[in-house]
Amino acid sequence: MVTSPERAPHGRSTAPDLAPSNAMDAALSVVAAANGHRTKAAFAARALRAVARLVAVTDEGALTEATGAPSDYSALLQVLARPEAVADLHTMADPDPLLPAHLAGLRAREHLLAAEGGAYTSAQMATALGITRQAVDNRRRHGRLLAVTLGRRGYRYPAWQIEQGNALPGLARVLAELHDLDPWTQLAFILNPNTWLDDETPLAVLRLGDLDRVREAASAYGAHVAA
């Protein structure tokens, strides 16, 4: 039996509306995680100060909306992208001019990974395809399956790659056209509307069986990105 794919790369919040006691528990968990580790404690202190500042400058309605986000990271990113947070950033002595762009990139990646059914771990992908984890890894390394890395959390395989227990027909040939691009860029190509496909997503067109059009779009996209 295949367990449900991960809807996003991070765990869900246990409650949509954080009561004071839950907030205290969360703060204590940060302290416990950093206990005895100087570097972790230093980072935890900065992170907690940043969250306190965000809570102070962000509209209460926006905070309420953010607490309903699908994961704790999603809630944080949603608030960080708010105009209040961006404006507050520029009041600091040494603002990071690239931070808004970094945040937008993180949110875009989260949406890509959660789209079309979420993502599988390597073990879940192996179970869904009826093969071993080693076989899944081999297919990934040879460009027959698409996976993105989440660092120490390992690889995640978008669930839309599986159709009736098998790999989506034609996917390997499309990935071959994109082999010079990194996996996140490949994922963005497949899931975003494409002008070469009359603003349909390559995934939608591939599901219709029109492999040649998707391969042509992938080739053009690769050349455009590389230019």
N, C-alpha and C positions, 0 to 999 in steps of 0.2 A: 504494500500500500504506500502510495506517495503522499508525503505530508505536504501541506499547502506551501507554496512558494513564499518567500519573504516579500512583503509588500513594499518594504523600503529597507535601506541598509542598516537601520538602527531599531532598537526596541521601542515598543509603544509605551506611551504614558499610561500609568495605571488608573488615572482619574482625570476627566476633562477639566474639572474645576479644583484647583489646588487649594485646600484649606490650610490655615496657618500651621496646623500640626504636621501636615504632609510636607510643607515647605521646610519646617524644622528638621524633619526626618531626612529630607534630601540634603540639607546643609550638613547634617551629622554624617551622612554617608560619604560626602566628599572628604570630610575630616578623617574619617576612618580609612578611606582608600589611600590618603596621603600620609597616614601616620608612619613615622620613622623613615620617610623618604624625603630628603631635603628638596630635590628638584620637583617632585610631585607636589609637595606642600607649597613651594613658591608659585608653581603654575596654578594650583587650586586657589590661592589667595588672589591672584590677578583675575582669574575667571569669575570668582564670586564678586569681586568689586565691579567687574564689567556688568554682571547680571543685575547687581543692585542699581547701577547707573541706568541700565535699560529700563528697569521697572519704574524708576523715578521719572524718566523723560517720556515714556510711551503712554499714549492715550489708553484709558482703562478699557474702552471698547475693543481696541486692537489687541490688548492683552487677553481679553476674554476669548476673542476669536482664535488667537494663537494657542491657547490651552486646548483647543479642540483639534489641533494638528495630529496627524497620524503617528508621529514619533516625537520624542523629546528634542532631538536635533532639528526636526522640522519646525517645532515651536520656536526654537531659538533663532533659526535662520529667518523665519517669517518676521520676527520682531526686529532683527538686525537690518532687514531690508526696508523697514518703515522709514518714511521721511524724517520723523523725529530723531531716529537713531543716526541717520546719515548726517542730519544737520548738527547733532551733538558731536559727531566725530570731528567735524571741521572746527569745533571750538577748542579742541585739544591743542596742546603746545606743539606736538609733532604728529599731525594727522597722517595716516597712511593713504595716499591718493589712490592706491590700487585696491583698497579694501572693498569698496562697493562692487567692483568688477569680480573680485574673488568670491564674494557672497553670491552674486548672480550665477556664477559658474557652478558653485556648490548646489544651489537650488535646482539648476537645470539638470545636473547629474542625478540628483535625487528623483526628479520627475521622470527622467529617462528610465531609471532602474525600476521604478514602481509601475510604469506603464504596461498595458497589455498583459496583465496577470502577474506582475511582480517578477521575482527572480529566484532561481534555485541555487542551493549550495551544490558542490561537486557530488556529494552523496545523494542528494535528491535527484540531481540530473541523471546519475547512474541508474537509480531505481526507476525513474520515469522512462528511460530508454531500454531498460532491461540489460544493461551492460555493466562492466566493472568501473570503479572510479579511475583505474589506470587507463581504461579505454576512453573515458571521457576526457582525461588529461591529454591523451594522445591526439584525440580529435581537435582539441583546442590548440595544441601546439602546431598542428598541421593545417590550421585555418578552416576546419570543417564545422566547428562550433564557435560561437562568439561568447567570450567571457571577459568581464572587467575585474580588475583586482581591487580589493578593499584593504590592502595592506595585510596586517596580521590576521584579519578576518577571512583571508583567503579569497578565492574567486567566486563570482556570482554569475550565473548563466540565465539570461532573460528567458522566461518561461514560454514566450511566444515561438521559440525555436522548435517546439515539439507540436506535432500535429498527428493525432490518433496514434500516439505511442512511438512515432518515428520523427526523425529530424525533418524540418520543413523542406519540402522538395525545392531544389534550386538554390538553397541558401549557401552551400559551399561554393558554388560557382559565382555567386554575388560577392562573397567574402574574398574570393580570389582577385576580383577586380579592385578590391580595397586593401590589398595586403600591405601596401606601403603606409597606411594610416593606422594610428593607434586605436585600440578597441573602443574607447569612448567616442571617438570621431566616427567610427564605423556604426556604432549604436545610434548616434545622432542622425546619420544619413538614413538609416533604415526606418526610423520612427517619425521623422519630420516630413511635412509636405514638401514635395519636390517640383520645381518648375518644369523639369524635363518630363515629368509624368502628369502634367496638367494639374499640379498642386495636390495630387494624391500622394500618400506615403508609399515608399517602396515596399513596405510590408503588405499593404493592402493590395497592391498590384501583383506582388509575388504570390499572394494567396489565391488570386484569380488565375494563376498559371502563366502569366505573361512574363516569362523569365528573360526573354531577349530585351524587352524594353527596360527592365530593371538593370540588367547588365550594362546596357548603353548609358543609362543614367549614372550608374556607379562609376563607370569609366570617365564620364564627363566630370563627375563630382571630384574624383580623385585628382584629375588634371587641374581642376579649378583650385582645390585646396593646396596643391603643390606649387601652383604658380606664384 
